[in-house]
Amino acid sequence: MTRFTPFDASEFLDSKASIAEYLAAALEDPDPDLFVAALGDVAKARGMSEIAREAGLGRESLYKALTPGSKVRYETVRKVMEVLGVRLTVAPQS
């Protein structure tokens, strides 16, 4: 029997460009949980404790906020994205 290890996106998020592309792709899906999960993957890649500290959040609070199904506040998303060095932008639909 072949054994597969679970895919962990955080292993590949090693630059601002890859982080921005990953989050942008997640935003294209209408399911908000996908973006929350992607933001959690990025925070995991960069170190959840470090992200929480730099964003002025508790580590446990950040874990809970970035769990799919959570009702994460915009303020939390903004702080985390600022620490990650990326930002949300708005563009007209094509």
PyMOL Python script that loads the backbone (N, CA, C, O; Angstrom):
from pymol import cmd

cmd.read_pdbstr("""\
ATOM      1  N   MET A   1       0.835  -1.162   0.000  1.00  0.00           N
ATOM      2  CA  MET A   1       0.000   0.000   0.000  1.00  0.00           C
ATOM      3  C   MET A   1       0.899   1.251   0.000  1.00  0.00           C
ATOM      4  O   MET A   1       1.877   1.318   0.744  1.00  0.00           O
ATOM      5  N   THR A   2       0.564   2.210  -0.818  1.00  0.00           N
ATOM      6  CA  THR A   2       1.309   3.464  -0.878  1.00  0.00           C
ATOM      7  C   THR A   2       0.812   4.407   0.203  1.00  0.00           C
ATOM      8  O   THR A   2      -0.394   4.577   0.384  1.00  0.00           O
ATOM      9  N   ARG A   3       1.735   5.013   0.914  1.00  0.00           N
ATOM     10  CA  ARG A   3       1.370   5.979   1.960  1.00  0.00           C
ATOM     11  C   ARG A   3       1.712   7.375   1.478  1.00  0.00           C
ATOM     12  O   ARG A   3       2.800   7.614   0.953  1.00  0.00           O
ATOM     13  N   PHE A   4       0.795   8.276   1.655  1.00  0.00           N
ATOM     14  CA  PHE A   4       0.989   9.661   1.272  1.00  0.00           C
ATOM     15  C   PHE A   4       0.990  10.530   2.517  1.00  0.00           C
ATOM     16  O   PHE A   4       0.224  10.298   3.453  1.00  0.00           O
ATOM     17  N   THR A   5       1.843  11.514   2.518  1.00  0.00           N
ATOM     18  CA  THR A   5       1.822  12.459   3.615  1.00  0.00           C
ATOM     19  C   THR A   5       0.855  13.589   3.252  1.00  0.00           C
ATOM     20  O   THR A   5       0.741  13.948   2.080  1.00  0.00           O
ATOM     21  N   PRO A   6       0.168  14.145   4.233  1.00  0.00           N
ATOM     22  CA  PRO A   6      -0.763  15.234   3.944  1.00  0.00           C
ATOM     23  C   PRO A   6      -0.023  16.441   3.364  1.00  0.00           C
ATOM     24  O   PRO A   6       1.098  16.754   3.764  1.00  0.00           O
ATOM     25  N   PHE A   7      -0.671  17.101   2.425  1.00  0.00           N
ATOM     26  CA  PHE A   7      -0.093  18.305   1.838  1.00  0.00           C
ATOM     27  C   PHE A   7      -0.138  19.426   2.862  1.00  0.00           C
ATOM     28  O   PHE A   7      -1.173  19.651   3.489  1.00  0.00           O
ATOM     29  N   ASP A   8       0.958  20.122   3.036  1.00  0.00           N
ATOM     30  CA  ASP A   8       1.032  21.250   3.959  1.00  0.00           C
ATOM     31  C   ASP A   8       1.546  22.459   3.186  1.00  0.00           C
ATOM     32  O   ASP A   8       2.743  22.574   2.922  1.00  0.00           O
ATOM     33  N   ALA A   9       0.641  23.348   2.830  1.00  0.00           N
ATOM     34  CA  ALA A   9       0.990  24.517   2.020  1.00  0.00           C
ATOM     35  C   ALA A   9       2.041  25.380   2.703  1.00  0.00           C
ATOM     36  O   ALA A   9       2.838  26.031   2.028  1.00  0.00           O
ATOM     37  N   SER A  10       2.052  25.394   4.032  1.00  0.00           N
ATOM     38  CA  SER A  10       2.983  26.263   4.749  1.00  0.00           C
ATOM     39  C   SER A  10       4.449  25.955   4.429  1.00  0.00           C
ATOM     40  O   SER A  10       5.316  26.810   4.609  1.00  0.00           O
ATOM     41  N   GLU A  11       4.724  24.746   3.958  1.00  0.00           N
ATOM     42  CA  GLU A  11       6.100  24.377   3.604  1.00  0.00           C
ATOM     43  C   GLU A  11       6.595  25.112   2.361  1.00  0.00           C
ATOM     44  O   GLU A  11       7.800  25.163   2.118  1.00  0.00           O
ATOM     45  N   PHE A  12       5.692  25.676   1.577  1.00  0.00           N
ATOM     46  CA  PHE A  12       6.057  26.308   0.307  1.00  0.00           C
ATOM     47  C   PHE A  12       5.900  27.828   0.322  1.00  0.00           C
ATOM     48  O   PHE A  12       6.171  28.485  -0.683  1.00  0.00           O
ATOM     49  N   LEU A  13       5.471  28.383   1.432  1.00  0.00           N
ATOM     50  CA  LEU A  13       5.215  29.823   1.520  1.00  0.00           C
ATOM     51  C   LEU A  13       6.440  30.514   2.113  1.00  0.00           C
ATOM     52  O   LEU A  13       6.458  30.886   3.287  1.00  0.00           O
ATOM     53  N   ASP A  14       7.453  30.675   1.280  1.00  0.00           N
ATOM     54  CA  ASP A  14       8.741  31.155   1.774  1.00  0.00           C
ATOM     55  C   ASP A  14       9.143  32.535   1.255  1.00  0.00           C
ATOM     56  O   ASP A  14      10.279  32.964   1.458  1.00  0.00           O
ATOM     57  N   SER A  15       8.227  33.228   0.592  1.00  0.00           N
ATOM     58  CA  SER A  15       8.538  34.585   0.116  1.00  0.00           C
ATOM     59  C   SER A  15       7.257  35.409   0.112  1.00  0.00           C
ATOM     60  O   SER A  15       6.152  34.865   0.102  1.00  0.00           O
ATOM     61  N   LYS A  16       7.423  36.727   0.120  1.00  0.00           N
ATOM     62  CA  LYS A  16       6.249  37.606   0.061  1.00  0.00           C
ATOM     63  C   LYS A  16       5.455  37.356  -1.214  1.00  0.00           C
ATOM     64  O   LYS A  16       4.225  37.415  -1.197  1.00  0.00           O
ATOM     65  N   ALA A  17       6.143  37.080  -2.319  1.00  0.00           N
ATOM     66  CA  ALA A  17       5.454  36.839  -3.590  1.00  0.00           C
ATOM     67  C   ALA A  17       4.599  35.576  -3.520  1.00  0.00           C
ATOM     68  O   ALA A  17       3.451  35.583  -3.965  1.00  0.00           O
ATOM     69  N   SER A  18       5.144  34.491  -2.967  1.00  0.00           N
ATOM     70  CA  SER A  18       4.361  33.254  -2.890  1.00  0.00           C
ATOM     71  C   SER A  18       3.199  33.401  -1.908  1.00  0.00           C
ATOM     72  O   SER A  18       2.120  32.852  -2.130  1.00  0.00           O
ATOM     73  N   ILE A  19       3.424  34.138  -0.832  1.00  0.00           N
ATOM     74  CA  ILE A  19       2.367  34.396   0.147  1.00  0.00           C
ATOM     75  C   ILE A  19       1.249  35.207  -0.504  1.00  0.00           C
ATOM     76  O   ILE A  19       0.073  34.879  -0.345  1.00  0.00           O
ATOM     77  N   ALA A  20       1.606  36.254  -1.230  1.00  0.00           N
ATOM     78  CA  ALA A  20       0.609  37.103  -1.887  1.00  0.00           C
ATOM     79  C   ALA A  20      -0.191  36.315  -2.916  1.00  0.00           C
ATOM     80  O   ALA A  20      -1.411  36.463  -2.985  1.00  0.00           O
ATOM     81  N   GLU A  21       0.464  35.488  -3.709  1.00  0.00           N
ATOM     82  CA  GLU A  21      -0.230  34.676  -4.717  1.00  0.00           C
ATOM     83  C   GLU A  21      -1.185  33.680  -4.053  1.00  0.00           C
ATOM     84  O   GLU A  21      -2.315  33.495  -4.504  1.00  0.00           O
ATOM     85  N   TYR A  22      -0.729  33.061  -3.007  1.00  0.00           N
ATOM     86  CA  TYR A  22      -1.538  32.066  -2.292  1.00  0.00           C
ATOM     87  C   TYR A  22      -2.796  32.715  -1.712  1.00  0.00           C
ATOM     88  O   TYR A  22      -3.898  32.189  -1.867  1.00  0.00           O
ATOM     89  N   LEU A  23      -2.628  33.852  -1.048  1.00  0.00           N
ATOM     90  CA  LEU A  23      -3.772  34.540  -0.458  1.00  0.00           C
ATOM     91  C   LEU A  23      -4.713  35.082  -1.537  1.00  0.00           C
ATOM     92  O   LEU A  23      -5.933  35.034  -1.378  1.00  0.00           O
ATOM     93  N   ALA A  24      -4.149  35.598  -2.633  1.00  0.00           N
ATOM     94  CA  ALA A  24      -4.986  36.110  -3.733  1.00  0.00           C
ATOM     95  C   ALA A  24      -5.826  34.983  -4.336  1.00  0.00           C
ATOM     96  O   ALA A  24      -7.000  35.181  -4.649  1.00  0.00           O
ATOM     97  N   ALA A  25      -5.232  33.815  -4.498  1.00  0.00           N
ATOM     98  CA  ALA A  25      -5.976  32.677  -5.041  1.00  0.00           C
ATOM     99  C   ALA A  25      -7.091  32.263  -4.077  1.00  0.00           C
ATOM    100  O   ALA A  25      -8.189  31.918  -4.514  1.00  0.00           O
ATOM    101  N   ALA A  26      -6.820  32.295  -2.784  1.00  0.00           N
ATOM    102  CA  ALA A  26      -7.835  31.939  -1.793  1.00  0.00           C
ATOM    103  C   ALA A  26      -8.989  32.937  -1.804  1.00  0.00           C
ATOM    104  O   ALA A  26     -10.140  32.557  -1.590  1.00  0.00           O
ATOM    105  N   LEU A  27      -8.688  34.203  -2.050  1.00  0.00           N
ATOM    106  CA  LEU A  27      -9.740  35.226  -2.092  1.00  0.00           C
ATOM    107  C   LEU A  27     -10.668  35.057  -3.284  1.00  0.00           C
ATOM    108  O   LEU A  27     -11.798  35.544  -3.253  1.00  0.00           O
ATOM    109  N   GLU A  28     -10.229  34.391  -4.310  1.00  0.00           N
ATOM    110  CA  GLU A  28     -11.059  34.190  -5.496  1.00  0.00           C
ATOM    111  C   GLU A  28     -12.204  33.212  -5.239  1.00  0.00           C
ATOM    112  O   GLU A  28     -13.199  33.219  -5.965  1.00  0.00           O
ATOM    113  N   ASP A  29     -12.073  32.381  -4.225  1.00  0.00           N
ATOM    114  CA  ASP A  29     -13.124  31.428  -3.892  1.00  0.00           C
ATOM    115  C   ASP A  29     -14.193  32.127  -3.045  1.00  0.00           C
ATOM    116  O   ASP A  29     -13.853  32.896  -2.146  1.00  0.00           O
ATOM    117  N   PRO A  30     -15.465  31.876  -3.313  1.00  0.00           N
ATOM    118  CA  PRO A  30     -16.513  32.550  -2.542  1.00  0.00           C
ATOM    119  C   PRO A  30     -16.632  32.071  -1.089  1.00  0.00           C
ATOM    120  O   PRO A  30     -17.314  32.709  -0.287  1.00  0.00           O
ATOM    121  N   ASP A  31     -15.988  30.977  -0.750  1.00  0.00           N
ATOM    122  CA  ASP A  31     -16.042  30.457   0.625  1.00  0.00           C
ATOM    123  C   ASP A  31     -15.044  31.215   1.498  1.00  0.00           C
ATOM    124  O   ASP A  31     -13.838  31.068   1.302  1.00  0.00           O
ATOM    125  N   PRO A  32     -15.511  32.021   2.456  1.00  0.00           N
ATOM    126  CA  PRO A  32     -14.588  32.788   3.297  1.00  0.00           C
ATOM    127  C   PRO A  32     -13.679  31.914   4.155  1.00  0.00           C
ATOM    128  O   PRO A  32     -12.585  32.336   4.527  1.00  0.00           O
ATOM    129  N   ASP A  33     -14.125  30.700   4.470  1.00  0.00           N
ATOM    130  CA  ASP A  33     -13.281  29.802   5.266  1.00  0.00           C
ATOM    131  C   ASP A  33     -11.992  29.444   4.546  1.00  0.00           C
ATOM    132  O   ASP A  33     -10.977  29.172   5.188  1.00  0.00           O
ATOM    133  N   LEU A  34     -12.024  29.441   3.226  1.00  0.00           N
ATOM    134  CA  LEU A  34     -10.823  29.122   2.463  1.00  0.00           C
ATOM    135  C   LEU A  34      -9.757  30.203   2.684  1.00  0.00           C
ATOM    136  O   LEU A  34      -8.581  29.889   2.865  1.00  0.00           O
ATOM    137  N   PHE A  35     -10.168  31.463   2.669  1.00  0.00           N
ATOM    138  CA  PHE A  35      -9.211  32.547   2.910  1.00  0.00           C
ATOM    139  C   PHE A  35      -8.692  32.494   4.345  1.00  0.00           C
ATOM    140  O   PHE A  35      -7.498  32.684   4.574  1.00  0.00           O
ATOM    141  N   VAL A  36      -9.564  32.242   5.303  1.00  0.00           N
ATOM    142  CA  VAL A  36      -9.137  32.149   6.708  1.00  0.00           C
ATOM    143  C   VAL A  36      -8.124  31.018   6.872  1.00  0.00           C
ATOM    144  O   VAL A  36      -7.114  31.180   7.557  1.00  0.00           O
ATOM    145  N   ALA A  37      -8.394  29.881   6.246  1.00  0.00           N
ATOM    146  CA  ALA A  37      -7.462  28.746   6.319  1.00  0.00           C
ATOM    147  C   ALA A  37      -6.133  29.103   5.656  1.00  0.00           C
ATOM    148  O   ALA A  37      -5.071  28.752   6.170  1.00  0.00           O
ATOM    149  N   ALA A  38      -6.187  29.793   4.525  1.00  0.00           N
ATOM    150  CA  ALA A  38      -4.958  30.191   3.828  1.00  0.00           C
ATOM    151  C   ALA A  38      -4.145  31.151   4.686  1.00  0.00           C
ATOM    152  O   ALA A  38      -2.921  31.040   4.757  1.00  0.00           O
ATOM    153  N   LEU A  39      -4.817  32.086   5.332  1.00  0.00           N
ATOM    154  CA  LEU A  39      -4.115  33.019   6.216  1.00  0.00           C
ATOM    155  C   LEU A  39      -3.472  32.256   7.375  1.00  0.00           C
ATOM    156  O   LEU A  39      -2.374  32.594   7.818  1.00  0.00           O
ATOM    157  N   GLY A  40      -4.159  31.233   7.855  1.00  0.00           N
ATOM    158  CA  GLY A  40      -3.585  30.375   8.895  1.00  0.00           C
ATOM    159  C   GLY A  40      -2.365  29.615   8.400  1.00  0.00           C
ATOM    160  O   GLY A  40      -1.388  29.469   9.134  1.00  0.00           O
ATOM    161  N   ASP A  41      -2.408  29.131   7.164  1.00  0.00           N
ATOM    162  CA  ASP A  41      -1.246  28.449   6.580  1.00  0.00           C
ATOM    163  C   ASP A  41      -0.041  29.379   6.516  1.00  0.00           C
ATOM    164  O   ASP A  41       1.085  28.987   6.823  1.00  0.00           O
ATOM    165  N   VAL A  42      -0.302  30.609   6.113  1.00  0.00           N
ATOM    166  CA  VAL A  42       0.798  31.584   5.998  1.00  0.00           C
ATOM    167  C   VAL A  42       1.356  31.907   7.376  1.00  0.00           C
ATOM    168  O   VAL A  42       2.572  31.965   7.558  1.00  0.00           O
ATOM    169  N   ALA A  43       0.478  32.117   8.342  1.00  0.00           N
ATOM    170  CA  ALA A  43       0.947  32.404   9.704  1.00  0.00           C
ATOM    171  C   ALA A  43       1.760  31.235  10.246  1.00  0.00           C
ATOM    172  O   ALA A  43       2.767  31.439  10.925  1.00  0.00           O
ATOM    173  N   LYS A  44       1.331  30.016   9.951  1.00  0.00           N
ATOM    174  CA  LYS A  44       2.072  28.826  10.378  1.00  0.00           C
ATOM    175  C   LYS A  44       3.456  28.795   9.725  1.00  0.00           C
ATOM    176  O   LYS A  44       4.449  28.459  10.371  1.00  0.00           O
ATOM    177  N   ALA A  45       3.508  29.145   8.451  1.00  0.00           N
ATOM    178  CA  ALA A  45       4.784  29.138   7.731  1.00  0.00           C
ATOM    179  C   ALA A  45       5.766  30.136   8.323  1.00  0.00           C
ATOM    180  O   ALA A  45       6.966  29.870   8.384  1.00  0.00           O
ATOM    181  N   ARG A  46       5.267  31.265   8.752  1.00  0.00           N
ATOM    182  CA  ARG A  46       6.127  32.305   9.309  1.00  0.00           C
ATOM    183  C   ARG A  46       6.353  32.162  10.806  1.00  0.00           C
ATOM    184  O   ARG A  46       7.227  32.824  11.367  1.00  0.00           O
ATOM    185  N   GLY A  47       5.581  31.311  11.455  1.00  0.00           N
ATOM    186  CA  GLY A  47       5.699  31.114  12.900  1.00  0.00           C
ATOM    187  C   GLY A  47       4.547  31.796  13.612  1.00  0.00           C
ATOM    188  O   GLY A  47       4.534  33.019  13.757  1.00  0.00           O
ATOM    189  N   MET A  48       3.591  31.012  14.052  1.00  0.00           N
ATOM    190  CA  MET A  48       2.374  31.547  14.654  1.00  0.00           C
ATOM    191  C   MET A  48       2.675  32.428  15.864  1.00  0.00           C
ATOM    192  O   MET A  48       2.058  33.480  16.029  1.00  0.00           O
ATOM    193  N   SER A  49       3.605  32.015  16.701  1.00  0.00           N
ATOM    194  CA  SER A  49       3.932  32.799  17.890  1.00  0.00           C
ATOM    195  C   SER A  49       4.508  34.154  17.515  1.00  0.00           C
ATOM    196  O   SER A  49       4.154  35.174  18.107  1.00  0.00           O
ATOM    197  N   GLU A  50       5.393  34.163  16.533  1.00  0.00           N
ATOM    198  CA  GLU A  50       6.009  35.410  16.096  1.00  0.00           C
ATOM    199  C   GLU A  50       4.974  36.346  15.477  1.00  0.00           C
ATOM    200  O   GLU A  50       4.977  37.546  15.752  1.00  0.00           O
ATOM    201  N   ILE A  51       4.095  35.803  14.645  1.00  0.00           N
ATOM    202  CA  ILE A  51       3.047  36.615  14.012  1.00  0.00           C
ATOM    203  C   ILE A  51       2.142  37.201  15.085  1.00  0.00           C
ATOM    204  O   ILE A  51       1.816  38.388  15.041  1.00  0.00           O
ATOM    205  N   ALA A  52       1.736  36.389  16.038  1.00  0.00           N
ATOM    206  CA  ALA A  52       0.864  36.862  17.115  1.00  0.00           C
ATOM    207  C   ALA A  52       1.534  37.990  17.899  1.00  0.00           C
ATOM    208  O   ALA A  52       0.910  39.011  18.189  1.00  0.00           O
ATOM    209  N   ARG A  53       2.794  37.798  18.234  1.00  0.00           N
ATOM    210  CA  ARG A  53       3.511  38.818  19.008  1.00  0.00           C
ATOM    211  C   ARG A  53       3.601  40.126  18.238  1.00  0.00           C
ATOM    212  O   ARG A  53       3.309  41.189  18.785  1.00  0.00           O
ATOM    213  N   GLU A  54       4.002  40.055  16.971  1.00  0.00           N
ATOM    214  CA  GLU A  54       4.165  41.269  16.162  1.00  0.00           C
ATOM    215  C   GLU A  54       2.833  41.960  15.884  1.00  0.00           C
ATOM    216  O   GLU A  54       2.787  43.178  15.712  1.00  0.00           O
ATOM    217  N   ALA A  55       1.755  41.188  15.840  1.00  0.00           N
ATOM    218  CA  ALA A  55       0.432  41.761  15.581  1.00  0.00           C
ATOM    219  C   ALA A  55      -0.241  42.244  16.870  1.00  0.00           C
ATOM    220  O   ALA A  55      -1.306  42.861  16.830  1.00  0.00           O
ATOM    221  N   GLY A  56       0.388  41.958  18.005  1.00  0.00           N
ATOM    222  CA  GLY A  56      -0.195  42.371  19.285  1.00  0.00           C
ATOM    223  C   GLY A  56      -1.377  41.510  19.696  1.00  0.00           C
ATOM    224  O   GLY A  56      -2.317  41.990  20.329  1.00  0.00           O
ATOM    225  N   LEU A  57      -1.322  40.232  19.329  1.00  0.00           N
ATOM    226  CA  LEU A  57      -2.399  39.291  19.631  1.00  0.00           C
ATOM    227  C   LEU A  57      -1.866  38.134  20.449  1.00  0.00           C
ATOM    228  O   LEU A  57      -0.673  37.832  20.405  1.00  0.00           O
ATOM    229  N   GLY A  58      -2.737  37.491  21.190  1.00  0.00           N
ATOM    230  CA  GLY A  58      -2.348  36.284  21.901  1.00  0.00           C
ATOM    231  C   GLY A  58      -2.225  35.128  20.914  1.00  0.00           C
ATOM    232  O   GLY A  58      -2.986  35.050  19.950  1.00  0.00           O
ATOM    233  N   ARG A  59      -1.277  34.237  21.151  1.00  0.00           N
ATOM    234  CA  ARG A  59      -1.065  33.117  20.245  1.00  0.00           C
ATOM    235  C   ARG A  59      -2.308  32.241  20.146  1.00  0.00           C
ATOM    236  O   ARG A  59      -2.720  31.869  19.048  1.00  0.00           O
ATOM    237  N   GLU A  60      -2.902  31.913  21.281  1.00  0.00           N
ATOM    238  CA  GLU A  60      -4.107  31.075  21.277  1.00  0.00           C
ATOM    239  C   GLU A  60      -5.259  31.786  20.576  1.00  0.00           C
ATOM    240  O   GLU A  60      -6.032  31.156  19.854  1.00  0.00           O
ATOM    241  N   SER A  61      -5.375  33.092  20.784  1.00  0.00           N
ATOM    242  CA  SER A  61      -6.429  33.867  20.118  1.00  0.00           C
ATOM    243  C   SER A  61      -6.235  33.841  18.612  1.00  0.00           C
ATOM    244  O   SER A  61      -7.202  33.742  17.856  1.00  0.00           O
ATOM    245  N   LEU A  62      -4.986  33.929  18.179  1.00  0.00           N
ATOM    246  CA  LEU A  62      -4.707  33.908  16.750  1.00  0.00           C
ATOM    247  C   LEU A  62      -5.041  32.540  16.159  1.00  0.00           C
ATOM    248  O   LEU A  62      -5.633  32.463  15.083  1.00  0.00           O
ATOM    249  N   TYR A  63      -4.673  31.467  16.845  1.00  0.00           N
ATOM    250  CA  TYR A  63      -5.030  30.130  16.379  1.00  0.00           C
ATOM    251  C   TYR A  63      -6.546  30.012  16.201  1.00  0.00           C
ATOM    252  O   TYR A  63      -7.019  29.515  15.179  1.00  0.00           O
ATOM    253  N   LYS A  64      -7.301  30.471  17.201  1.00  0.00           N
ATOM    254  CA  LYS A  64      -8.759  30.394  17.131  1.00  0.00           C
ATOM    255  C   LYS A  64      -9.304  31.250  15.997  1.00  0.00           C
ATOM    256  O   LYS A  64     -10.208  30.823  15.279  1.00  0.00           O
ATOM    257  N   ALA A  65      -8.765  32.449  15.830  1.00  0.00           N
ATOM    258  CA  ALA A  65      -9.255  33.362  14.792  1.00  0.00           C
ATOM    259  C   ALA A  65      -9.012  32.807  13.393  1.00  0.00           C
ATOM    260  O   ALA A  65      -9.809  33.046  12.486  1.00  0.00           O
ATOM    261  N   LEU A  66      -7.916  32.066  13.210  1.00  0.00           N
ATOM    262  CA  LEU A  66      -7.557  31.570  11.886  1.00  0.00           C
ATOM    263  C   LEU A  66      -7.998  30.129  11.651  1.00  0.00           C
ATOM    264  O   LEU A  66      -7.448  29.437  10.795  1.00  0.00           O
ATOM    265  N   THR A  67      -8.972  29.691  12.400  1.00  0.00           N
ATOM    266  CA  THR A  67      -9.564  28.382  12.214  1.00  0.00           C
ATOM    267  C   THR A  67     -10.769  28.521  11.296  1.00  0.00           C
ATOM    268  O   THR A  67     -11.631  29.361  11.553  1.00  0.00           O
ATOM    269  N   PRO A  68     -10.857  27.725  10.236  1.00  0.00           N
ATOM    270  CA  PRO A  68     -12.038  27.803   9.368  1.00  0.00           C
ATOM    271  C   PRO A  68     -13.317  27.691  10.192  1.00  0.00           C
ATOM    272  O   PRO A  68     -13.425  26.855  11.089  1.00  0.00           O
ATOM    273  N   GLY A  69     -14.273  28.541   9.872  1.00  0.00           N
ATOM    274  CA  GLY A  69     -15.529  28.577  10.610  1.00  0.00           C
ATOM    275  C   GLY A  69     -15.567  29.668  11.659  1.00  0.00           C
ATOM    276  O   GLY A  69     -16.628  30.002  12.185  1.00  0.00           O
ATOM    277  N   SER A  70     -14.395  30.225  11.962  1.00  0.00           N
ATOM    278  CA  SER A  70     -14.372  31.316  12.940  1.00  0.00           C
ATOM    279  C   SER A  70     -14.940  32.575  12.296  1.00  0.00           C
ATOM    280  O   SER A  70     -14.988  32.698  11.072  1.00  0.00           O
ATOM    281  N   LYS A  71     -15.352  33.470  13.112  1.00  0.00           N
ATOM    282  CA  LYS A  71     -15.845  34.762  12.631  1.00  0.00           C
ATOM    283  C   LYS A  71     -14.750  35.798  12.923  1.00  0.00           C
ATOM    284  O   LYS A  71     -14.904  36.681  13.766  1.00  0.00           O
ATOM    285  N   VAL A  72     -13.648  35.652  12.196  1.00  0.00           N
ATOM    286  CA  VAL A  72     -12.479  36.499  12.411  1.00  0.00           C
ATOM    287  C   VAL A  72     -12.822  37.962  12.097  1.00  0.00           C
ATOM    288  O   VAL A  72     -13.515  38.261  11.125  1.00  0.00           O
ATOM    289  N   ARG A  73     -12.326  38.845  12.931  1.00  0.00           N
ATOM    290  CA  ARG A  73     -12.579  40.272  12.745  1.00  0.00           C
ATOM    291  C   ARG A  73     -11.648  40.837  11.677  1.00  0.00           C
ATOM    292  O   ARG A  73     -10.510  40.395  11.521  1.00  0.00           O
ATOM    293  N   TYR A  74     -12.156  41.815  10.954  1.00  0.00           N
ATOM    294  CA  TYR A  74     -11.353  42.476   9.924  1.00  0.00           C
ATOM    295  C   TYR A  74     -10.079  43.049  10.539  1.00  0.00           C
ATOM    296  O   TYR A  74      -9.011  42.971   9.932  1.00  0.00           O
ATOM    297  N   GLU A  75     -10.179  43.614  11.713  1.00  0.00           N
ATOM    298  CA  GLU A  75      -9.013  44.197  12.387  1.00  0.00           C
ATOM    299  C   GLU A  75      -7.911  43.148  12.577  1.00  0.00           C
ATOM    300  O   GLU A  75      -6.730  43.450  12.405  1.00  0.00           O
ATOM    301  N   THR A  76      -8.292  41.937  12.925  1.00  0.00           N
ATOM    302  CA  THR A  76      -7.315  40.864  13.098  1.00  0.00           C
ATOM    303  C   THR A  76      -6.676  40.505  11.769  1.00  0.00           C
ATOM    304  O   THR A  76      -5.458  40.343  11.685  1.00  0.00           O
ATOM    305  N   VAL A  77      -7.495  40.381  10.727  1.00  0.00           N
ATOM    306  CA  VAL A  77      -6.976  40.080   9.388  1.00  0.00           C
ATOM    307  C   VAL A  77      -5.997  41.164   8.960  1.00  0.00           C
ATOM    308  O   VAL A  77      -4.916  40.857   8.457  1.00  0.00           O
ATOM    309  N   ARG A  78      -6.362  42.426   9.153  1.00  0.00           N
ATOM    310  CA  ARG A  78      -5.503  43.530   8.755  1.00  0.00           C
ATOM    311  C   ARG A  78      -4.170  43.496   9.496  1.00  0.00           C
ATOM    312  O   ARG A  78      -3.117  43.673   8.883  1.00  0.00           O
ATOM    313  N   LYS A  79      -4.205  43.269  10.803  1.00  0.00           N
ATOM    314  CA  LYS A  79      -2.967  43.214  11.591  1.00  0.00           C
ATOM    315  C   LYS A  79      -2.059  42.074  11.119  1.00  0.00           C
ATOM    316  O   LYS A  79      -0.852  42.260  10.959  1.00  0.00           O
ATOM    317  N   VAL A  80      -2.642  40.906  10.900  1.00  0.00           N
ATOM    318  CA  VAL A  80      -1.848  39.748  10.478  1.00  0.00           C
ATOM    319  C   VAL A  80      -1.247  40.007   9.104  1.00  0.00           C
ATOM    320  O   VAL A  80      -0.071  39.728   8.874  1.00  0.00           O
ATOM    321  N   MET A  81      -2.045  40.534   8.201  1.00  0.00           N
ATOM    322  CA  MET A  81      -1.532  40.796   6.856  1.00  0.00           C
ATOM    323  C   MET A  81      -0.434  41.853   6.876  1.00  0.00           C
ATOM    324  O   MET A  81       0.525  41.767   6.110  1.00  0.00           O
ATOM    325  N   GLU A  82      -0.567  42.838   7.738  1.00  0.00           N
ATOM    326  CA  GLU A  82       0.473  43.861   7.858  1.00  0.00           C
ATOM    327  C   GLU A  82       1.787  43.233   8.313  1.00  0.00           C
ATOM    328  O   GLU A  82       2.850  43.533   7.768  1.00  0.00           O
ATOM    329  N   VAL A  83       1.707  42.363   9.313  1.00  0.00           N
ATOM    330  CA  VAL A  83       2.904  41.673   9.810  1.00  0.00           C
ATOM    331  C   VAL A  83       3.516  40.800   8.715  1.00  0.00           C
ATOM    332  O   VAL A  83       4.737  40.676   8.621  1.00  0.00           O
ATOM    333  N   LEU A  84       2.661  40.197   7.889  1.00  0.00           N
ATOM    334  CA  LEU A  84       3.137  39.330   6.812  1.00  0.00           C
ATOM    335  C   LEU A  84       3.723  40.115   5.640  1.00  0.00           C
ATOM    336  O   LEU A  84       4.384  39.540   4.776  1.00  0.00           O
ATOM    337  N   GLY A  85       3.485  41.413   5.609  1.00  0.00           N
ATOM    338  CA  GLY A  85       4.029  42.250   4.537  1.00  0.00           C
ATOM    339  C   GLY A  85       3.202  42.204   3.262  1.00  0.00           C
ATOM    340  O   GLY A  85       3.726  42.446   2.175  1.00  0.00           O
ATOM    341  N   VAL A  86       1.911  41.896   3.385  1.00  0.00           N
ATOM    342  CA  VAL A  86       1.005  41.879   2.227  1.00  0.00           C
ATOM    343  C   VAL A  86      -0.216  42.724   2.561  1.00  0.00           C
ATOM    344  O   VAL A  86      -0.455  43.057   3.722  1.00  0.00           O
ATOM    345  N   ARG A  87      -0.998  43.072   1.518  1.00  0.00           N
ATOM    346  CA  ARG A  87      -2.202  43.859   1.755  1.00  0.00           C
ATOM    347  C   ARG A  87      -3.303  43.429   0.808  1.00  0.00           C
ATOM    348  O   ARG A  87      -3.051  42.867  -0.258  1.00  0.00           O
ATOM    349  N   LEU A  88      -4.517  43.703   1.220  1.00  0.00           N
ATOM    350  CA  LEU A  88      -5.680  43.466   0.368  1.00  0.00           C
ATOM    351  C   LEU A  88      -5.840  44.646  -0.553  1.00  0.00           C
ATOM    352  O   LEU A  88      -5.608  45.789  -0.157  1.00  0.00           O
ATOM    353  N   THR A  89      -6.235  44.376  -1.784  1.00  0.00           N
ATOM    354  CA  THR A  89      -6.513  45.450  -2.718  1.00  0.00           C
ATOM    355  C   THR A  89      -7.857  45.190  -3.371  1.00  0.00           C
ATOM    356  O   THR A  89      -8.366  44.069  -3.367  1.00  0.00           O
ATOM    357  N   VAL A  90      -8.415  46.243  -3.928  1.00  0.00           N
ATOM    358  CA  VAL A  90      -9.703  46.148  -4.598  1.00  0.00           C
ATOM    359  C   VAL A  90      -9.518  46.499  -6.059  1.00  0.00           C
ATOM    360  O   VAL A  90      -8.808  47.447  -6.393  1.00  0.00           O
ATOM    361  N   ALA A  91     -10.159  45.731  -6.932  1.00  0.00           N
ATOM    362  CA  ALA A  91     -10.081  45.970  -8.369  1.00  0.00           C
ATOM    363  C   ALA A  91     -11.465  45.730  -8.958  1.00  0.00           C
ATOM    364  O   ALA A  91     -12.241  44.947  -8.411  1.00  0.00           O
ATOM    365  N   PRO A  92     -11.778  46.387 -10.055  1.00  0.00           N
ATOM    366  CA  PRO A  92     -13.079  46.142 -10.678  1.00  0.00           C
ATOM    367  C   PRO A  92     -13.151  44.724 -11.237  1.00  0.00           C
ATOM    368  O   PRO A  92     -12.152  44.157 -11.677  1.00  0.00           O
ATOM    369  N   GLN A  93     -14.366  44.169 -11.208  1.00  0.00           N
ATOM    370  CA  GLN A  93     -14.557  42.836 -11.773  1.00  0.00           C
ATOM    371  C   GLN A  93     -14.449  42.923 -13.287  1.00  0.00           C
ATOM    372  O   GLN A  93     -14.845  43.918 -13.895  1.00  0.00           O
ATOM    373  N   SER A  94     -13.915  41.879 -13.880  1.00  0.00           N
ATOM    374  CA  SER A  94     -13.784  41.889 -15.344  1.00  0.00           C
ATOM    375  C   SER A  94     -14.891  41.119 -16.002  1.00  0.00           C
ATOM    376  O   SER A  94     -14.934  41.026 -17.229  1.00  0.00           O
TER     377      SER A  94
END
""", "prot")
cmd.dss("prot")
cmd.show_as("cartoon", "prot")
cmd.util.cbc("prot")
cmd.orient("prot")
